[in-house]
Amino acid sequence: MAGVSSHFDLAVIGTGSGNSIIDERFADRRVAVLEQGTFGGTCLNVGCIPTKMFVYPADLAQGARHGPRLGVDTSFGGVRWRDIRDRIFGRIDPISARGREWRLANRNVTLFEGHARFVDVRTLDTGTGETITADQVVIAAGSRPVVPDIEGLDGVPFHTSDTVMRLDDLPERLLVLGGGYVAAELAHVFSSFGTRVSVVNRSSRLLRGLDDDISRRFTDLARQRWDVRLEAQATKLERYDGGVRAHLSDGSTVEADVLLVAVGRRSNADGLDLDRTGVAVDAEDVVVVDDHQHTNVEGIWALGDVANHRQLKHVANHEARVLQHNLLHLDDPGAMVRTRRDVIPSAVFSDPQIASVGLSEREAVERGVPHVVAEELYRDVAYGWAMEDLTSVAKMLADPHDGRILGAHIMGPQASNLLQPVVQAMSFGQTAHELARGQYWIHPALMEVVENVALGITLSPAG
């Protein structure tokens, strides 16, 4: 190994949310940025942003199929896949390139484009032939798709969410292994564009990590759109007719032109040689951090997918802001701030869309948390009538004594937007009735679903 070439005040591994730490307030520090892959991280290049840019035209395509039910003579006539793909990456790729160029132009920042590994606590092999040292190191190395151990997988062409959006042609048949949010979103995209989609999921429901009622409702609707194989796993894969054939644990087979492996994502911490530093990781190789985003080793910090199990961009961004502030106040520990982990919303941009925050009903029962539940169907408010919506629902859990909101789950159009007032109420300690009666609600907006589900919370006589 080459000798140490440079010393830095700060080294940041990863250019996703980690890249946002470095602003003009760090201009007096020597900073090293280390990136193995494409500049900008998962969200920009292969995650949140491109997937939602695919979801929007998919929603339009799906919506065109529903027009006749409302008396509007719309129909779906197909998509120009390459036009959609090129519009999306024609915007994203230049952003990534500009971000890289901007970092290279910063005189106090040195970019190392290689696979970074720790040599010891203060020393990093940059993967470029240079070894550096740093006073403070931020691990923001993100996550990657899980590739399961399936017989024959290494002998067939397959895609993950990192690659499937750049296909040259829209497949006639797509096989999706997995039943989580990545599988649900990409199955929606491809099926809306006209692909016949098969989903193989080892559990009895799709999106099993969500509230049970929501998961069951979503699975029932998904089975009307896709060929869904539940409680099944691919046991063997082989090439077939230019594509892939999957042999399943239930004895059936599925053939497809394209195979998408979407069984989850895992922390990239296992590739950093953290054992040379003493930095603690949990059983899933997620870096353990405190509320300041500091690891158990002095001078080493971590954020994002590599350091939490939520794998949400807004969580990584929040952690980056906390970590940034704390790096700027190393000489004043009393001024350091803490990461907030109590009210974290999430959304699945499939069809229907789903948004959640707080406890599910199952979690409340398992933890012994007293709770009451209210539900409101979209069709019970005026805008829901206008939509002729028969399946969408909002659900809320609250403390039976004081009405404090414990969780909320919405499945249907605009769910990610409809949830936000609940997130705000939970963040600032409002009760369900304070949320419902403490403000005007525009009538007849779809947001009345949230107003009514909050009004539906019934307190116990002692409350």
C-alpha positions as CSV (number, residue, x, y, z in Angstrom):
1,M,0.0,0.0,0.0
2,A,1.2,3.5,-0.8
3,G,2.2,5.8,2.0
4,V,-0.1,8.6,3.2
5,S,-0.4,11.3,0.6
6,S,-2.5,14.0,2.4
7,H,-4.1,14.9,5.7
8,F,-7.6,16.4,5.8
9,D,-9.8,18.0,8.4
10,L,-12.8,16.1,7.2
11,A,-13.4,13.1,5.0
12,V,-16.9,12.2,3.7
13,I,-17.5,8.7,2.2
14,G,-20.4,8.9,-0.2
15,T,-21.9,11.7,-2.3
16,G,-25.6,11.2,-1.6
17,S,-26.9,13.1,1.5
18,G,-23.3,13.1,2.7
19,N,-22.4,15.5,0.0
20,S,-24.9,18.1,1.4
21,I,-22.9,18.5,4.6
22,I,-20.2,20.5,2.9
23,D,-21.2,24.1,2.3
24,E,-19.5,27.5,2.5
25,R,-19.1,27.1,6.3
26,F,-16.5,24.5,5.7
27,A,-14.5,26.7,3.3
28,D,-11.6,27.0,5.9
29,R,-11.3,23.2,6.2
30,R,-9.5,20.7,4.0
31,V,-12.2,18.2,2.9
32,A,-11.9,14.9,1.1
33,V,-14.9,13.4,-0.6
34,L,-14.7,9.7,-1.6
35,E,-17.1,8.2,-4.1
36,Q,-17.0,4.8,-5.7
37,G,-20.1,5.0,-7.9
38,T,-22.1,7.7,-9.6
39,F,-22.0,11.2,-8.0
40,G,-25.2,12.0,-6.2
41,G,-26.0,8.8,-4.5
42,T,-29.0,6.4,-4.7
43,C,-31.9,8.9,-4.5
44,L,-30.8,11.0,-7.5
45,N,-29.5,8.3,-9.8
46,V,-31.4,5.0,-9.1
47,G,-33.9,5.7,-6.4
48,C,-36.5,8.3,-5.3
49,I,-36.2,10.7,-8.1
50,P,-36.1,8.6,-11.2
51,T,-38.6,6.1,-9.9
52,K,-41.1,8.9,-9.2
53,M,-40.4,10.4,-12.6
54,F,-41.5,7.0,-14.0
55,V,-44.5,6.8,-11.6
56,Y,-46.0,10.1,-12.8
57,P,-46.5,9.0,-16.4
58,A,-47.5,5.5,-15.1
59,D,-50.2,7.2,-13.1
60,L,-51.3,9.1,-16.3
61,A,-51.4,5.9,-18.3
62,Q,-53.4,4.1,-15.6
63,G,-55.8,7.0,-15.2
64,A,-56.6,7.0,-18.9
65,R,-58.0,3.5,-18.4
66,H,-60.5,4.8,-15.8
67,G,-62.0,7.7,-17.9
68,P,-64.9,5.7,-19.4
69,R,-66.2,4.8,-15.9
70,L,-66.8,8.6,-15.4
71,G,-68.2,9.2,-18.9
72,V,-64.9,10.4,-20.4
73,D,-63.8,8.6,-23.5
74,T,-60.2,8.1,-22.7
75,S,-58.2,5.0,-23.4
76,F,-54.6,3.7,-23.1
77,G,-52.8,3.5,-26.4
78,G,-49.3,2.6,-25.3
79,V,-46.2,4.4,-24.3
80,R,-43.0,5.5,-26.0
81,W,-40.7,3.9,-23.5
82,R,-37.4,5.3,-24.8
83,D,-38.9,8.8,-24.8
84,I,-39.9,8.4,-21.2
85,R,-36.6,6.9,-20.2
86,D,-34.5,9.5,-22.1
87,R,-36.5,12.4,-20.7
88,I,-35.9,11.2,-17.2
89,F,-32.2,10.4,-17.4
90,G,-31.6,13.3,-19.8
91,R,-32.4,15.5,-16.8
92,I,-30.8,13.4,-14.0
93,D,-27.5,12.5,-15.5
94,P,-26.5,16.1,-16.2
95,I,-27.3,17.0,-12.5
96,S,-25.0,14.2,-11.3
97,A,-22.3,15.4,-13.7
98,R,-22.7,19.0,-12.6
99,G,-22.5,18.0,-8.9
100,R,-19.2,16.2,-9.6
101,E,-17.8,19.2,-11.5
102,W,-18.9,21.6,-8.8
103,R,-17.1,19.6,-6.2
104,L,-13.9,19.4,-8.3
105,A,-14.0,23.2,-8.6
106,N,-14.0,23.7,-4.8
107,R,-10.4,24.5,-3.9
108,N,-10.7,23.2,-0.4
109,V,-12.3,19.9,-1.5
110,T,-10.5,16.9,-3.1
111,L,-12.6,14.2,-4.8
112,F,-11.3,10.7,-4.7
113,E,-13.2,8.4,-7.1
114,G,-12.6,4.9,-5.8
115,H,-13.7,2.3,-3.3
116,A,-12.8,3.7,0.1
117,R,-11.7,1.4,2.9
118,F,-10.5,2.0,6.4
119,V,-6.9,1.2,7.2
120,D,-7.3,2.3,10.8
121,V,-9.4,4.9,12.7
122,R,-7.7,7.9,11.1
123,T,-6.5,6.4,7.8
124,L,-8.4,5.7,4.5
125,D,-7.4,3.8,1.4
126,T,-9.1,5.9,-1.2
127,G,-9.2,3.1,-3.8
128,T,-7.3,5.4,-6.2
129,G,-3.8,4.4,-5.2
130,E,-3.6,7.1,-2.5
131,T,-4.0,6.8,1.2
132,I,-5.2,9.7,3.3
133,T,-5.8,10.6,7.0
134,A,-8.5,12.8,8.5
135,D,-9.4,14.2,11.8
136,Q,-13.2,13.6,11.3
137,V,-14.7,10.9,9.0
138,V,-18.3,10.7,7.9
139,I,-19.6,7.4,6.7
140,A,-22.4,8.1,4.2
141,A,-21.9,5.1,1.9
142,G,-25.5,4.2,1.4
143,S,-27.0,0.9,0.5
144,R,-27.3,-1.5,-2.4
145,P,-29.8,-4.0,-3.7
146,V,-29.8,-7.5,-2.0
147,V,-29.0,-10.3,-4.5
148,P,-30.4,-13.5,-3.0
149,D,-28.8,-16.9,-3.2
150,I,-31.0,-18.7,-5.8
151,E,-29.8,-21.6,-7.9
152,G,-29.1,-20.4,-11.5
153,L,-29.3,-16.7,-10.8
154,D,-25.7,-16.2,-11.8
155,G,-26.4,-17.8,-15.1
156,V,-29.4,-15.7,-16.2
157,P,-29.7,-12.0,-17.1
158,F,-31.4,-10.1,-14.3
159,H,-31.9,-6.5,-13.1
160,T,-32.2,-4.7,-9.9
161,S,-33.7,-1.2,-9.3
162,D,-30.2,0.1,-10.1
163,T,-30.5,-1.0,-13.7
164,V,-34.1,-1.9,-14.7
165,M,-35.1,1.7,-15.4
166,R,-32.5,2.0,-18.2
167,L,-33.8,-0.9,-20.3
168,D,-33.7,-0.2,-24.0
169,D,-37.1,-1.7,-24.6
170,L,-40.3,-2.2,-22.6
171,P,-40.6,-5.9,-21.9
172,E,-43.8,-7.8,-22.7
173,R,-43.4,-9.8,-19.5
174,L,-41.7,-8.8,-16.3
175,L,-41.0,-11.1,-13.3
176,V,-40.5,-9.3,-10.0
177,L,-39.0,-11.2,-7.1
178,G,-40.1,-9.4,-3.9
179,G,-43.1,-7.8,-2.3
180,G,-41.7,-4.6,-0.7
181,Y,-41.9,-1.0,-1.7
182,V,-39.4,-1.2,-4.6
183,A,-41.3,-4.2,-6.1
184,A,-44.7,-2.5,-5.6
185,E,-43.6,0.8,-7.3
186,L,-41.8,-0.8,-10.3
187,A,-44.6,-3.4,-10.8
188,H,-47.0,-0.4,-11.0
189,V,-44.8,1.4,-13.5
190,F,-44.3,-1.5,-15.9
191,S,-47.8,-2.8,-15.7
192,S,-49.3,0.7,-16.3
193,F,-47.1,0.9,-19.5
194,G,-48.6,-2.4,-20.8
195,T,-46.1,-5.0,-19.5
196,R,-47.6,-8.2,-18.1
197,V,-46.2,-8.4,-14.6
198,S,-45.8,-11.4,-12.3
199,V,-44.8,-10.8,-8.7
200,V,-43.4,-13.6,-6.5
201,N,-43.4,-13.0,-2.8
202,R,-42.5,-15.3,0.0
203,S,-45.0,-13.9,2.6
204,S,-48.7,-14.1,2.5
205,R,-49.2,-10.4,1.7
206,L,-47.4,-7.6,-0.3
207,L,-46.0,-4.7,1.7
208,R,-46.1,-6.8,4.8
209,G,-44.2,-4.3,6.8
210,L,-47.1,-1.9,6.7
211,D,-50.3,-1.9,8.8
212,D,-52.0,-5.2,8.3
213,D,-55.3,-3.8,7.1
214,I,-53.5,-1.6,4.5
215,S,-51.3,-4.5,3.4
216,R,-54.3,-6.8,2.9
217,R,-56.3,-4.2,1.0
218,F,-53.3,-3.4,-1.2
219,T,-52.6,-7.1,-1.9
220,D,-56.2,-7.7,-2.9
221,L,-56.1,-4.8,-5.4
222,A,-52.6,-5.9,-6.7
223,R,-54.0,-9.3,-7.5
224,Q,-56.5,-7.7,-9.8
225,R,-53.7,-6.1,-11.8
226,W,-50.7,-8.5,-11.6
227,D,-50.1,-12.2,-11.5
228,V,-49.3,-12.4,-7.8
229,R,-47.8,-15.6,-6.4
230,L,-47.8,-15.4,-2.5
231,E,-46.1,-17.7,-0.1
232,A,-43.7,-18.7,-2.9
233,Q,-40.0,-18.3,-3.6
234,A,-37.9,-18.9,-6.7
235,T,-35.9,-22.0,-6.1
236,K,-34.2,-22.2,-9.5
237,L,-33.8,-19.9,-12.5
238,E,-32.9,-20.8,-16.0
239,R,-32.7,-19.2,-19.4
240,Y,-35.9,-19.6,-21.5
241,D,-36.9,-18.4,-24.9
242,G,-34.7,-15.3,-24.8
243,G,-35.7,-14.6,-21.2
244,V,-36.0,-16.3,-17.9
245,R,-38.0,-19.2,-16.4
246,A,-38.4,-19.3,-12.6
247,H,-39.2,-22.6,-10.8
248,L,-41.2,-21.7,-7.6
249,S,-41.4,-23.4,-4.3
250,D,-45.1,-24.2,-4.8
251,G,-44.2,-26.3,-7.9
252,S,-45.3,-23.8,-10.5
253,T,-43.2,-21.9,-13.0
254,V,-43.2,-18.4,-14.4
255,E,-41.6,-17.2,-17.7
256,A,-40.7,-13.6,-18.4
257,D,-38.6,-11.5,-20.8
258,V,-37.0,-9.5,-17.9
259,L,-36.3,-10.5,-14.3
260,L,-36.3,-7.8,-11.6
261,V,-34.8,-8.8,-8.3
262,A,-36.3,-6.5,-5.7
263,V,-36.1,-8.4,-2.4
264,G,-34.6,-5.5,-0.4
265,R,-31.6,-3.3,0.1
266,R,-28.7,-3.6,2.5
267,S,-26.1,-1.3,4.1
268,N,-22.8,-0.8,2.3
269,A,-20.9,-0.8,5.7
270,D,-19.7,-4.4,5.1
271,G,-17.4,-3.1,2.3
272,L,-15.5,-0.5,4.4
273,D,-13.3,-2.7,6.6
274,L,-14.8,-1.2,9.7
275,D,-13.3,-4.0,11.8
276,R,-10.1,-2.1,11.5
277,T,-11.6,0.8,13.4
278,G,-13.7,-0.7,16.1
279,V,-16.9,1.0,14.8
280,A,-19.9,-1.0,15.9
281,V,-22.4,-2.4,13.5
282,D,-25.6,-4.4,14.2
283,A,-26.5,-7.9,12.9
284,E,-27.5,-6.4,9.5
285,D,-24.2,-4.5,9.1
286,V,-25.9,-1.2,9.8
287,V,-23.5,1.3,11.6
288,V,-24.6,2.0,15.1
289,V,-24.9,5.7,15.9
290,D,-26.1,7.9,18.8
291,D,-28.6,10.8,18.5
292,H,-25.8,13.1,17.4
293,Q,-25.0,10.7,14.5
294,H,-21.7,9.8,16.1
295,T,-20.4,6.2,16.2
296,N,-18.8,4.6,19.2
297,V,-15.4,5.6,17.9
298,E,-14.2,9.2,18.4
299,G,-14.1,11.2,15.2
300,I,-16.2,8.8,13.1
301,W,-19.8,9.7,12.2
302,A,-22.4,8.1,10.0
303,L,-25.7,8.9,8.4
304,G,-28.3,7.6,5.9
305,D,-28.9,4.0,4.7
306,V,-25.6,2.8,6.0
307,A,-26.6,3.9,9.5
308,N,-30.3,3.4,9.8
309,H,-33.0,0.8,8.9
310,R,-35.5,3.2,7.5
311,Q,-33.7,3.8,4.1
312,L,-35.6,7.0,3.4
313,K,-34.1,10.1,1.8
314,H,-35.8,12.5,4.0
315,V,-34.4,10.7,7.0
316,A,-30.9,10.8,5.5
317,N,-31.3,14.5,4.8
318,H,-32.4,15.2,8.4
319,E,-29.4,13.2,9.7
320,A,-27.1,15.1,7.4
321,R,-28.3,18.5,8.8
322,V,-27.8,17.2,12.4
323,L,-24.4,15.9,11.6
324,Q,-23.4,19.1,9.7
325,H,-24.4,21.2,12.7
326,N,-22.5,19.0,15.1
327,L,-19.3,19.0,13.0
328,L,-19.5,22.8,13.1
329,H,-19.7,22.8,16.9
330,L,-17.1,20.3,17.8
331,D,-15.6,22.8,20.3
332,D,-19.0,23.4,22.0
333,P,-20.6,20.0,22.9
334,G,-23.5,21.8,24.6
335,A,-24.5,23.3,21.2
336,M,-24.8,20.0,19.5
337,V,-28.3,18.9,18.3
338,R,-30.0,15.5,18.2
339,T,-31.6,13.5,15.5
340,R,-35.4,13.3,15.8
341,R,-36.6,9.7,15.3
342,D,-40.1,9.7,16.7
343,V,-42.3,10.9,13.8
344,I,-41.0,9.5,10.5
345,P,-43.4,9.3,7.6
346,S,-43.0,7.1,4.5
347,A,-44.8,6.5,1.3
348,V,-45.1,3.8,-1.4
349,F,-45.7,5.3,-4.8
350,S,-47.6,2.4,-6.3
351,D,-51.2,2.2,-7.4
352,P,-52.9,2.8,-5.0
353,Q,-50.4,5.1,-3.3
354,I,-49.8,4.5,0.4
355,A,-48.5,6.8,3.2
356,S,-47.8,5.9,6.8
357,V,-46.5,7.5,10.0
358,G,-46.2,6.2,13.5
359,L,-47.5,2.9,14.9
360,S,-49.4,0.3,13.0
361,E,-52.3,-1.4,14.8
362,R,-50.2,-4.6,15.0
363,E,-47.3,-2.7,16.6
364,A,-49.5,-1.0,19.1
365,V,-50.9,-4.4,20.1
366,E,-47.5,-6.0,20.3
367,R,-46.1,-3.2,22.4
368,G,-49.1,-3.1,24.7
369,V,-49.9,0.5,23.8
370,P,-53.5,1.5,24.6
371,H,-55.2,2.8,21.5
372,V,-58.4,3.4,19.6
373,V,-58.8,3.2,15.8
374,A,-60.9,5.2,13.3
375,E,-61.3,4.7,9.6
376,E,-62.7,6.9,6.8
377,L,-63.3,5.8,3.3
378,Y,-62.6,8.2,0.5
379,R,-66.1,7.6,-0.9
380,D,-67.6,9.1,2.3
381,V,-66.4,12.6,1.4
382,A,-67.6,14.7,-1.5
383,Y,-64.4,14.6,-3.5
384,G,-64.3,10.8,-3.1
385,W,-67.8,10.8,-4.7
386,A,-66.5,12.8,-7.6
387,M,-63.8,10.3,-8.1
388,E,-66.1,7.3,-7.8
389,D,-63.5,5.9,-5.5
390,L,-64.5,2.6,-3.9
391,T,-61.3,1.2,-2.3
392,S,-59.3,4.0,-0.8
393,V,-59.1,4.5,3.0
394,A,-57.6,6.5,5.8
395,K,-56.9,5.0,9.2
396,M,-55.8,6.6,12.5
397,L,-54.7,5.3,15.8
398,A,-54.8,7.5,19.0
399,D,-54.4,7.3,22.7
400,P,-57.9,6.5,24.1
401,H,-57.5,8.9,27.1
402,D,-56.1,12.1,25.6
403,G,-56.5,11.7,21.9
404,R,-52.8,12.0,21.1
405,I,-52.2,10.6,17.6
406,L,-50.1,7.4,17.6
407,G,-50.1,6.6,13.9
408,A,-51.9,7.1,10.6
409,H,-52.1,5.1,7.4
410,I,-53.7,6.3,4.1
411,M,-54.1,4.2,0.9
412,G,-55.4,6.0,-2.2
413,P,-54.8,8.9,-4.5
414,Q,-52.6,11.7,-3.1
415,A,-51.9,9.7,0.1
416,S,-48.4,11.1,0.5
417,N,-49.9,14.7,0.5
418,L,-52.9,13.8,2.6
419,L,-50.7,12.4,5.4
420,Q,-48.7,15.6,5.9
421,P,-51.2,17.4,8.3
422,V,-51.1,14.3,10.5
423,V,-47.3,14.3,10.5
424,Q,-47.3,18.0,11.5
425,A,-49.9,17.3,14.3
426,M,-47.9,14.4,15.7
427,S,-44.6,16.5,15.5
428,F,-46.2,19.4,17.5
429,G,-48.2,17.3,19.9
430,Q,-51.7,18.0,18.7
431,T,-54.5,15.6,19.5
432,A,-56.8,14.1,16.9
433,H,-59.6,16.5,17.7
434,E,-57.3,19.5,17.8
435,L,-56.1,18.6,14.3
436,A,-59.7,18.3,13.1
437,R,-61.2,21.3,14.8
438,G,-58.3,23.6,15.2
439,Q,-58.4,24.9,11.6
440,Y,-60.6,25.3,8.5
441,W,-60.6,22.4,6.0
442,I,-61.4,23.4,2.4
443,H,-64.7,21.9,1.3
444,P,-65.0,19.8,-0.8
445,A,-61.3,18.9,-1.0
446,L,-60.1,15.4,-0.6
447,M,-58.3,16.5,2.5
448,E,-61.7,16.1,4.3
449,V,-60.8,12.4,4.5
450,V,-58.1,13.4,7.1
451,E,-60.5,15.7,9.0
452,N,-63.1,13.0,9.3
453,V,-60.8,10.2,10.3
454,A,-59.5,12.5,13.1
455,L,-63.1,13.3,14.2
456,G,-63.8,9.6,14.2
457,I,-61.4,9.0,17.2
458,T,-63.6,8.2,20.2
459,L,-62.1,8.7,23.6
460,S,-62.8,6.5,26.6
461,P,-65.1,7.9,29.3
462,A,-62.2,8.5,31.5
463,G,-60.4,10.6,28.7
